[in-house]
Amino acid sequence: MKKQYQLSEFNFYDGEAFITFNLIDINTEKKEITVAITNRGGISVQTLDLLEDCGRLYFEYGVGFNQIDLEDFEEITED
């Protein structure tokens, strides 16, 4: 069964601050992922290459090419 990624987000600590990624779209045919990125008070929307390794989907972010694994994203719910 495939994991649903709608309304998912992930917080990544880059050594100085948390960066929040919110999934907007995943296009497996084009091998692209679109995410809204909140980084140090700024918000941007970026389309990045969607990569796969042994069935694991991820994208790379930042100058260090940090691997952000889609399995680490969690569904956000409204309380």
ROLOMAR-837808 format. One record per residue: residue number from 1; y, x, z of N, C-alpha, C, CB in turn. Coordinates in steps of 0.001 Angstrom, whole numbers, plus 500000, padded with zeros to 6 digits. Glycine has a CB too. Layout:
<rs>
pos | nv | nu | nw | cav | cau | caw | cv | cu | cw | cbv | cbu | cbw
NUM | Y | X | Z | Y | X | Z | Y | X | Z | Y | X | Z .
...
</rs>
This chain:
<rs>
pos | nv | nu | nw | cav | cau | caw | cv | cu | cw | cbv | cbu | cbw
1 | 498814 | 500850 | 500000 | 500000 | 500000 | 500000 | 501243 | 500891 | 500000 | 500002 | 499035 | 501232 .
2 | 502187 | 500576 | 499150 | 503403 | 501361 | 499017 | 504425 | 500965 | 500071 | 503993 | 501196 | 497623 .
3 | 505087 | 501946 | 500621 | 506109 | 501690 | 501638 | 507353 | 501106 | 500981 | 506461 | 502989 | 502407 .
4 | 507952 | 500123 | 501633 | 509212 | 499544 | 501161 | 510350 | 500377 | 501734 | 509347 | 498032 | 501579 .
5 | 511321 | 500699 | 500900 | 512412 | 501562 | 501333 | 513758 | 500849 | 501406 | 512520 | 502730 | 500409 .
6 | 513811 | 499553 | 501079 | 515083 | 498856 | 501151 | 515592 | 498868 | 502591 | 514945 | 497407 | 500628 .
7 | 516899 | 498972 | 502725 | 517561 | 498994 | 504031 | 517006 | 500092 | 504924 | 517415 | 497645 | 504721 .
8 | 516782 | 501261 | 504343 | 516245 | 502381 | 505106 | 517296 | 503466 | 505262 | 514990 | 502946 | 504430 .
9 | 517227 | 504174 | 506386 | 518133 | 505284 | 506609 | 517419 | 506405 | 507349 | 519368 | 504824 | 507389 .
10 | 518017 | 507588 | 507260 | 517470 | 508762 | 507928 | 518626 | 509615 | 508417 | 516537 | 509573 | 506979 .
11 | 518523 | 510099 | 509648 | 519521 | 511004 | 510216 | 518961 | 512412 | 510210 | 519921 | 510575 | 511657 .
12 | 519694 | 513322 | 509589 | 519277 | 514716 | 509450 | 520276 | 515598 | 510185 | 519168 | 515129 | 507947 .
13 | 519775 | 516458 | 511060 | 520637 | 517386 | 511781 | 520666 | 518704 | 511021 | 520145 | 517595 | 513249 .
14 | 521841 | 519122 | 510570 | 521961 | 520333 | 509745 | 522251 | 521591 | 510560 | 523052 | 520143 | 508719 .
15 | 522155 | 521494 | 511878 | 522444 | 522631 | 512740 | 523800 | 522516 | 513406 | 522374 | 523908 | 511951 .
16 | 524675 | 521663 | 512860 | 526002 | 521447 | 513424 | 526312 | 519979 | 513672 | 527040 | 522027 | 512514 .
17 | 525835 | 519116 | 512799 | 526149 | 517683 | 512897 | 525036 | 516870 | 512250 | 527516 | 517362 | 512226 .
18 | 524996 | 515581 | 512593 | 524043 | 514682 | 511966 | 524619 | 514158 | 510657 | 523684 | 513517 | 512910 .
19 | 523783 | 514115 | 509639 | 524122 | 513545 | 508333 | 523225 | 512326 | 508162 | 523929 | 514597 | 507144 .
20 | 523825 | 511187 | 507817 | 523059 | 509960 | 507657 | 522899 | 509644 | 506175 | 523740 | 508788 | 508393 .
21 | 521657 | 509397 | 505776 | 521329 | 509003 | 504407 | 520880 | 507549 | 504415 | 520223 | 509926 | 503799 .
22 | 521513 | 506719 | 503595 | 521095 | 505330 | 503409 | 520611 | 505181 | 501976 | 522262 | 504325 | 503723 .
23 | 519377 | 504704 | 501817 | 518819 | 504542 | 500478 | 519471 | 503373 | 499752 | 517307 | 504337 | 500552 .
24 | 519869 | 503619 | 498529 | 520438 | 502568 | 497690 | 519449 | 502180 | 496611 | 521766 | 503023 | 497062 .
25 | 518862 | 503195 | 495933 | 517944 | 502904 | 494833 | 516976 | 504063 | 494650 | 518720 | 502633 | 493523 .
26 | 515754 | 503724 | 494285 | 514751 | 504715 | 493912 | 514247 | 504348 | 492528 | 513574 | 504779 | 494953 .
27 | 514359 | 505277 | 491588 | 513876 | 505049 | 490229 | 512784 | 506086 | 489956 | 515049 | 505147 | 489167 .
28 | 511528 | 505662 | 490079 | 510417 | 506591 | 489894 | 510215 | 506949 | 488424 | 509138 | 505995 | 490462 .
29 | 510643 | 506088 | 487509 | 510511 | 506412 | 486091 | 511448 | 507551 | 485697 | 510798 | 505176 | 485233 .
30 | 512696 | 507497 | 486181 | 513669 | 508552 | 485901 | 513570 | 509700 | 486903 | 515079 | 507979 | 485912 .
31 | 512761 | 509501 | 487945 | 512618 | 510473 | 489034 | 513974 | 510789 | 489662 | 511959 | 511767 | 488519 .
32 | 514674 | 509695 | 490051 | 515988 | 509811 | 490688 | 516046 | 508929 | 491926 | 517116 | 509427 | 489700 .
33 | 516848 | 509353 | 492874 | 517108 | 508564 | 494075 | 518622 | 508521 | 494274 | 516376 | 509169 | 495341 .
34 | 519129 | 507354 | 494636 | 520555 | 507204 | 494918 | 520707 | 506903 | 496403 | 521204 | 506073 | 494038 .
35 | 521529 | 507707 | 497066 | 521730 | 507565 | 498504 | 523214 | 507566 | 498828 | 521015 | 508690 | 499268 .
36 | 523572 | 506804 | 499860 | 524907 | 506887 | 500446 | 524790 | 507902 | 501574 | 525436 | 505467 | 500965 .
37 | 525683 | 508882 | 501570 | 525612 | 509974 | 502534 | 526857 | 509955 | 503408 | 525464 | 511340 | 501818 .
38 | 526651 | 509837 | 504716 | 527742 | 509935 | 505681 | 527656 | 511316 | 506308 | 527667 | 508797 | 506773 .
39 | 528688 | 512131 | 506038 | 528670 | 513518 | 506468 | 530041 | 513881 | 507042 | 528292 | 514459 | 505292 .
40 | 530097 | 514077 | 508353 | 531313 | 514488 | 509052 | 532504 | 513570 | 508763 | 531664 | 515907 | 508669 .
41 | 532235 | 512270 | 508807 | 533290 | 511283 | 508634 | 533524 | 510841 | 507207 | 534538 | 511815 | 509171 .
42 | 532989 | 511557 | 506243 | 533142 | 511175 | 504838 | 531898 | 510467 | 504339 | 533432 | 512403 | 503969 .
43 | 532097 | 509562 | 503391 | 530976 | 508835 | 502793 | 531009 | 509068 | 501291 | 531040 | 507303 | 503127 .
44 | 529848 | 509429 | 500737 | 529737 | 509597 | 499296 | 528432 | 508967 | 498825 | 529804 | 511097 | 498900 .
45 | 528381 | 508645 | 497554 | 527161 | 508129 | 496938 | 526734 | 509159 | 495906 | 527378 | 506699 | 496285 .
46 | 525478 | 509597 | 496021 | 524970 | 510618 | 495109 | 523623 | 510203 | 494547 | 524854 | 511971 | 495819 .
47 | 523401 | 510553 | 493287 | 522101 | 510391 | 492668 | 521489 | 511778 | 492565 | 522203 | 509691 | 491261 .
48 | 520307 | 511922 | 493149 | 519638 | 513215 | 493240 | 518260 | 513132 | 492586 | 519515 | 513667 | 494716 .
49 | 517707 | 514291 | 492266 | 516358 | 514342 | 491703 | 515348 | 513926 | 492761 | 516033 | 515758 | 491167 .
50 | 514428 | 513055 | 492372 | 513332 | 512643 | 493239 | 512147 | 513545 | 492911 | 512973 | 511114 | 493048 .
51 | 511663 | 514253 | 493902 | 510597 | 515226 | 493712 | 509327 | 514742 | 494397 | 511012 | 516607 | 494255 .
52 | 508197 | 515289 | 493965 | 506916 | 514901 | 494547 | 506063 | 516131 | 494767 | 506182 | 513890 | 493647 .
53 | 505387 | 516163 | 495921 | 504482 | 517252 | 496244 | 503280 | 516656 | 496973 | 505192 | 518350 | 497110 .
54 | 502126 | 516706 | 496363 | 500889 | 516158 | 496950 | 501056 | 514694 | 497361 | 500466 | 516991 | 498171 .
55 | 501718 | 513913 | 496517 | 501919 | 512491 | 496790 | 503079 | 512190 | 497712 | 500689 | 511923 | 497372 .
56 | 503748 | 513200 | 498213 | 504880 | 513040 | 499128 | 506171 | 513044 | 498309 | 504900 | 514177 | 500212 .
57 | 506981 | 512004 | 498462 | 508250 | 511913 | 497752 | 509366 | 512468 | 498628 | 508551 | 510452 | 497346 .
58 | 510248 | 513257 | 498023 | 511362 | 513838 | 498761 | 512477 | 514194 | 497786 | 510908 | 515087 | 499561 .
59 | 513657 | 514507 | 498360 | 514748 | 515050 | 497572 | 515330 | 516221 | 498341 | 515833 | 513970 | 497269 .
60 | 516072 | 517060 | 497642 | 516666 | 518223 | 498272 | 518164 | 517991 | 498436 | 516390 | 519502 | 497445 .
61 | 518698 | 518445 | 499581 | 520104 | 518218 | 499888 | 520734 | 519476 | 500466 | 520262 | 517048 | 500864 .
62 | 521956 | 519727 | 500074 | 522743 | 520807 | 500657 | 522500 | 522150 | 500003 | 522454 | 520911 | 502110 .
63 | 523288 | 523120 | 500441 | 523198 | 524463 | 499863 | 521878 | 525144 | 500222 | 524371 | 525321 | 500339 .
64 | 521242 | 524708 | 501310 | 519955 | 525266 | 501711 | 518774 | 524540 | 501099 | 519833 | 525240 | 503198 .
65 | 519065 | 523560 | 500220 | 518018 | 522752 | 499575 | 517032 | 522199 | 500604 | 517264 | 523590 | 498526 .
66 | 517585 | 521599 | 501674 | 516750 | 520983 | 502704 | 515952 | 519840 | 502093 | 517612 | 520475 | 503890 .
67 | 514652 | 519814 | 502370 | 513802 | 518751 | 501854 | 513901 | 517535 | 502767 | 512335 | 519227 | 501731 .
68 | 514348 | 516428 | 502195 | 514458 | 515169 | 502928 | 513319 | 514274 | 502459 | 515862 | 514480 | 502705 .
69 | 512345 | 514053 | 503326 | 511126 | 513325 | 503009 | 511361 | 511821 | 503144 | 509970 | 513776 | 503924 .
70 | 510994 | 511054 | 502122 | 511200 | 509611 | 502173 | 510399 | 508949 | 503283 | 510837 | 508993 | 500848 .
71 | 509286 | 509535 | 503682 | 508481 | 508962 | 504763 | 509216 | 509013 | 506104 | 507147 | 509701 | 504874 .
72 | 510250 | 509859 | 506209 | 511015 | 509961 | 507457 | 512069 | 508863 | 507581 | 511686 | 511324 | 507546 .
73 | 512329 | 508137 | 506503 | 513308 | 507053 | 506555 | 512732 | 505891 | 507332 | 513719 | 506604 | 505137 .
74 | 513612 | 505214 | 508077 | 513206 | 504048 | 508863 | 514013 | 502847 | 508427 | 513385 | 504301 | 510377 .
75 | 513355 | 501683 | 508445 | 514031 | 500449 | 508088 | 515055 | 500121 | 509169 | 513016 | 499287 | 507908 .
76 | 516259 | 499754 | 508735 | 517270 | 499347 | 509699 | 517285 | 497836 | 509779 | 518666 | 499893 | 509316 .
77 | 517436 | 497346 | 510975 | 517450 | 495892 | 511183 | 518743 | 495514 | 511879 | 516215 | 495420 | 512018 .
78 | 519179 | 494315 | 511612 | 520377 | 493801 | 512283 | 519956 | 493155 | 513588 | 521146 | 492782 | 511381 .
79 | 520651 | 493511 | 514652 | 520329 | 492938 | 515971 | 521111 | 491678 | 516213 | 520612 | 493940 | 517087 .
</rs>
